[in-house]
Amino acid sequence: MQHYLCISARVAVAILLVAGAAGQEMENRQVVVRAGAEELPSAYGAPPDLSHGRISTLTKSYVLSPFSIELEAGYEGSIFRHGLPAHGLPVRFTVGVQNQIEHFAGETRDRSFSLEARYALANWNKLLLNPAISAEYRFGLSNVARDSGELALLISHDFPHLIEWAMNIFVDREFGGKDSTNAGFAQSVEVPVLLPEEKLEVGLEMEYRSGGETIGLERKTQGLAIGPTLAWRPTKDARFDLSPLFGCSDHTPAVQVFAVFSFSFGGPGGGDVESPASTRGH
């Protein structure tokens, strides 16, 4: 039984291009709700949790609120059944960077550096399932990590203002060597249980991959993994996500643990912030 640990640090910045945006904002704004101490910035009408960098450990959602920055530190641990991994619109546009460090078989190394761009096709609830497009390029920083790229379609919805759902459909391409390609999807659903501040959310998360990293000569880490997920917000700006996922076949790790700590700062002032999703519609 082998264990694989991966730690990543991410910085995502939402950029607002003001040309033509001010008039559109004044035209669409009907009601302004002043935020309380525990309310979060919201991006273009989206519920606060769905307008941050991610909805859970595996699913990214929409874009950040304008002029905001989100810092994340993540942990990924996998227990394999057998074998070893091969490596031991402009106003809705977000860019991000990520650095990934891994520890495997007693060795710690810098694995990759990533650049991501994310673009939401419309303001929240203007299009069905609020689609956004994500493009990411990863630079391999070790001998066993090659450059790779990923294209993803991000869709998400809150219905009826208490259940938050997101799905990412992705295609990942590794460059150099075998030029391998894999595809899949991840989805999660979360429900707040401590209202009205939404300090705790619980739900279910799953991921399916048609192909992944090689184990041995031919086997790949592909298949379905599913498990519970929770999000805890100790303060207005800090959030901790935890998802232990269990593999459903011999091709997937028996257990995968994903943990992400994120901290947000910047963004609009209190007068531009929506109330939490749990208080809307009541």
Phi, psi and omega per residue, in radians:
M1 nan 2.226 -3.061
Q2 -2.057 2.617 -3.130
H3 -2.099 2.419 -3.109
Y4 -2.236 2.251 -3.088
L5 -2.091 2.335 3.117
C6 -2.361 2.268 3.108
I7 -2.116 2.302 3.134
S8 -2.277 2.563 3.050
A9 -2.105 2.342 -3.001
R10 -2.304 2.440 2.994
V11 -2.165 2.136 3.109
A12 -2.103 2.364 -3.092
V13 -2.202 2.223 3.069
A14 -1.609 2.282 -3.093
I15 -1.953 2.254 3.109
L16 -1.911 2.106 3.009
L17 -1.672 2.083 -2.911
V18 -1.464 -0.134 -3.105
A19 -1.094 1.989 3.106
G20 1.401 -0.114 -3.060
A21 -1.424 -0.595 -3.069
A22 -1.100 -0.772 3.130
G23 -1.128 -0.704 3.133
Q24 -1.120 -0.688 -3.126
E25 -1.129 -0.759 3.142
M26 -1.144 -0.593 -3.122
E27 -1.238 -0.655 -3.047
N28 -1.519 -0.358 -3.053
R29 -1.337 2.181 3.129
Q30 -1.998 -0.758 -3.107
V31 -2.287 2.348 3.076
V32 -1.933 2.175 3.127
V33 -1.895 2.184 -3.134
R34 -1.415 2.281 -3.031
A35 -1.345 2.564 2.997
G36 -1.532 -3.015 -3.044
A37 -1.149 -0.503 -3.042
E38 -1.843 0.281 -3.122
E39 -1.716 2.699 -2.971
L40 -1.949 2.672 3.010
P41 -1.055 2.601 -3.103
S42 -2.220 2.477 -3.096
A43 -1.729 1.966 2.953
Y44 0.952 0.737 3.061
G45 1.551 -0.088 -3.126
A46 -1.290 2.641 2.995
P47 -1.021 2.613 -3.024
P48 -0.933 -0.841 -3.097
D49 -1.136 -0.551 -3.106
L50 -1.517 -0.020 3.117
S51 -1.954 0.370 3.006
H52 -1.811 -2.985 -3.047
G53 -1.174 -0.476 -3.096
R54 -2.677 2.785 3.031
I55 -1.674 -0.522 3.121
S56 -2.621 -2.919 -3.062
T57 -1.186 -0.505 -3.067
L58 -1.946 -0.331 -3.054
T59 -1.916 2.170 3.040
K60 -1.586 2.650 -3.027
S61 -2.517 2.191 2.960
Y62 0.977 -2.466 -3.130
V63 -2.382 2.858 3.093
L64 -1.233 2.808 3.046
S65 -1.222 2.699 -3.041
P66 -1.004 2.464 3.067
F67 1.066 0.381 3.140
S68 -1.823 2.723 3.110
I69 -2.236 2.376 3.124
E70 -2.182 2.185 3.098
L71 -1.804 2.361 -3.134
E72 -2.314 2.500 2.957
A73 -2.236 2.210 -3.019
G74 -2.174 2.719 3.100
Y75 -2.235 2.387 3.042
E76 -2.351 2.133 3.096
G77 -2.189 2.340 -3.121
S78 -2.215 2.372 3.033
I79 -1.938 2.032 -3.072
F80 -1.629 2.538 3.106
R81 -1.172 -0.713 -3.139
H82 -2.820 2.776 3.102
G83 1.400 3.059 -3.101
L84 -2.169 2.580 2.990
P85 -1.122 2.681 -3.109
A86 -1.110 -0.517 -3.086
H87 -1.803 0.711 -3.099
G88 0.785 nan nan
L89 nan 2.590 -2.921
P90 -1.048 -0.611 -3.128
V91 -1.326 -0.085 3.099
R92 -2.171 0.788 -3.037
F93 -2.012 2.220 -3.119
T94 -2.136 2.433 3.025
V95 -2.106 2.630 -3.116
G96 -2.623 2.740 3.050
V97 -2.239 2.660 -3.114
Q98 -2.592 2.389 3.060
N99 -2.058 2.360 -3.035
Q100 -2.119 2.211 3.112
I101 -2.084 2.379 -3.124
E102 -2.162 2.670 3.038
H103 -2.225 2.063 -3.107
F104 -2.589 2.361 3.100
A105 0.936 0.726 3.068
G106 1.381 0.092 -3.098
E107 -2.102 2.328 3.086
T108 -1.916 2.305 -3.099
R109 -2.625 2.736 3.068
D110 -1.384 2.054 -2.991
R111 -1.581 -0.867 -3.032
S112 -2.747 2.808 3.017
F113 -2.245 2.253 -2.998
S114 -2.134 2.553 2.981
L115 -2.095 2.307 -3.118
E116 -2.268 2.482 3.008
A117 -2.176 2.372 -3.114
R118 -2.296 2.378 -3.021
Y119 -2.391 2.064 3.088
A120 -1.514 2.343 -3.020
L121 -1.324 -0.332 -3.129
A122 -2.861 2.918 3.019
N123 -1.079 2.841 -3.045
W124 -1.025 2.304 3.110
N125 1.175 0.250 3.012
K126 -1.513 -0.448 3.048
L127 -2.174 2.639 3.136
L128 -1.033 2.219 3.079
L129 1.156 0.226 2.972
N130 0.811 1.099 -3.051
P131 -1.237 2.515 2.992
A132 -2.398 2.672 -3.128
I133 -1.984 2.340 3.127
S134 -2.109 2.332 3.049
A135 -2.230 2.255 -3.065
E136 -2.346 2.415 3.048
Y137 -2.154 2.211 -3.117
R138 -1.925 2.221 3.082
F139 -1.648 2.040 3.106
G140 -1.235 2.259 -3.070
L141 -1.908 0.075 3.094
S142 -2.281 2.952 -3.084
N143 -1.137 -0.427 -3.082
V144 -1.735 -0.087 -3.134
A145 -1.939 1.961 3.131
R146 -1.578 2.838 3.018
D147 -1.089 2.534 3.131
S148 -2.648 2.849 3.129
G149 -2.396 2.694 -3.129
E150 -2.426 2.348 2.969
L151 -1.988 2.365 -3.087
A152 -2.477 2.527 2.971
L153 -1.806 2.123 -3.129
L154 -1.830 2.129 3.060
I155 -2.192 2.543 -3.073
S156 -2.765 2.734 -3.105
H157 -2.791 2.608 2.989
D158 -2.040 2.123 -3.125
F159 -2.656 2.272 -0.223
P160 -1.663 1.469 3.099
H161 1.183 0.147 3.066
L162 -2.218 -0.482 -3.132
I163 -1.783 2.136 -3.125
E164 -1.890 2.211 -3.076
W165 -2.302 2.468 3.089
A166 -2.556 2.583 3.043
M167 -2.391 2.409 3.034
N168 -2.038 2.173 3.062
I169 -1.923 2.117 -2.933
F170 -2.332 2.697 2.980
V171 -2.248 2.211 -3.077
D172 -2.060 2.315 -3.087
R173 -2.192 2.213 3.077
E174 -1.712 2.294 -3.096
F175 -1.767 2.544 -3.102
G176 1.482 2.703 -3.137
G177 1.175 -2.110 -3.068
K178 -1.500 -0.106 -3.099
D179 0.885 0.893 -3.064
S180 -1.324 2.610 3.126
T181 -2.250 2.376 3.014
N182 -2.401 2.746 -3.096
A183 -2.440 2.899 3.121
G184 3.007 -2.898 3.109
F185 -2.655 2.671 3.035
A186 -2.277 2.499 3.076
Q187 -2.547 2.681 3.137
S188 -2.567 2.668 3.050
V189 -2.360 2.314 -3.098
E190 -2.313 2.563 -3.140
V191 -2.267 2.226 3.094
P192 -1.227 2.434 -3.122
V193 -2.079 -0.224 3.056
L194 -2.024 1.690 -3.083
L195 -1.779 2.732 0.037
P196 -1.594 -0.076 -3.033
E197 -1.323 -0.233 -3.123
E198 1.007 0.779 3.124
K199 -1.258 -0.387 -3.134
L200 -2.401 2.308 3.051
E201 -2.249 2.496 3.100
V202 -2.226 2.725 -3.127
G203 -3.071 -2.762 -3.088
L204 -2.301 2.472 -3.110
E205 -2.390 2.542 3.108
M206 -2.587 2.744 3.082
E207 -2.505 2.417 3.042
Y208 -2.185 2.319 3.074
R209 -2.199 2.357 3.102
S210 -1.411 -0.287 3.107
G211 -2.923 2.713 -3.106
G212 -2.728 -2.551 -3.121
E213 -1.250 2.595 -3.061
T214 -1.412 2.393 2.983
I215 -1.973 2.039 -3.062
G216 1.274 -2.510 -3.060
L217 -1.552 -0.607 -2.999
E218 -2.243 -0.498 -3.032
R219 -1.265 2.509 3.126
K220 -2.189 2.670 3.114
T221 -1.413 1.388 -3.098
Q222 -2.172 2.742 3.126
G223 2.237 -2.830 -3.014
L224 -1.878 2.347 2.989
A225 -2.220 2.437 -3.054
I226 -2.574 2.605 3.128
G227 3.134 -3.141 -3.134
P228 -1.344 2.808 3.055
T229 -2.486 2.600 3.075
L230 -2.490 2.672 3.093
A231 -2.298 2.173 -3.135
W232 -2.112 2.280 -3.114
R233 -2.024 1.674 -3.132
P234 -1.203 -0.527 3.089
T235 -2.358 3.089 -3.122
K236 -1.069 -0.628 -3.002
D237 -1.784 -0.272 -3.068
A238 -1.827 2.559 -3.135
R239 -2.603 2.476 3.094
F240 -2.187 2.207 3.122
D241 -2.011 2.436 3.139
L242 -2.419 2.260 3.136
S243 -2.449 1.816 2.953
P244 -1.541 2.052 -3.089
L245 -1.951 2.511 -3.071
F246 -2.023 2.253 -3.131
G247 -1.239 2.495 -3.082
C248 -1.814 0.104 3.124
S249 -2.643 2.965 3.124
D250 -1.196 -0.246 -3.114
H251 -1.525 -0.168 -3.136
T252 -1.910 2.667 3.051
P253 -1.006 2.531 3.132
A254 -1.061 -0.725 3.138
V255 -2.436 2.354 2.987
Q256 -2.211 2.286 3.127
V257 -2.033 2.141 3.095
F258 -2.023 2.288 3.098
A259 -2.406 2.349 -3.123
V260 -2.359 2.228 2.979
F261 -1.916 2.224 -3.108
S262 -2.242 2.604 3.108
F263 -2.367 2.245 -3.088
S264 -1.987 2.500 3.034
F265 -2.642 2.896 -3.029
G266 1.449 -2.734 3.127
G267 1.587 -3.069 -3.069
P268 -1.247 2.888 3.087
G269 -1.315 3.071 -3.060
G270 -1.039 -0.589 -3.110
G271 -1.211 -0.267 -3.123
D272 -1.769 0.152 -3.022
V273 -1.789 2.395 3.083
E274 -1.448 2.825 3.046
S275 -1.324 2.790 3.127
P276 -1.011 2.721 -3.105
A277 -1.044 -0.554 -3.074
S278 -1.215 -0.334 -3.106
T279 -1.743 -0.183 -3.137
R280 -1.419 2.481 3.117
G281 1.425 0.194 3.102
H282 -1.933 nan nan
